[in-house]
């Protein structure tokens, strides 16, 4: 199964806390009125996604790309697009209480040494009910 995610693209790294700043700014830009309204017109549903991909190494060093957006029917739009292969994932579900809850969720995942991560796509999926899932691609 494939999903097209349209929105904006950020290139960042977890080194020196850079990703926290970049992602905060990315989500701010995503929620700008004109951007979110225009994207909302072509979105298939109200779920927000952050797709982590193109890892140079792993989560601890090197650059990677993050696409923040919504699922759309296709890539025929004016946004940055990524076609995601919904492949083999380990899925984690968390309560969303604040942006810090997302960071805490990632810390929990990073501490899980038994994950055989593939580093193809890692996906955050945000629902309106205050829950979110993180899909980690595995071998």
ZIMO-V739233 format. One record per helix or strand of 3 or more residues. SS is the DSSP state (helix for helix, strand for strand). FROM is the first residue (numbers start at 0). LEN is the number of residues. If there is no record, write none. Layout:
# ZIMO-V739233
[[SS	FROM	LEN] [SS	FROM	LEN]]
This chain:
# ZIMO-V739233
[[strand	1	12] [helix	14	16] [helix	32	10] [strand	47	6] [strand	62	10] [strand	79	6] [strand	88	7] [helix	98	13] [strand	116	10] [strand	130	8]]
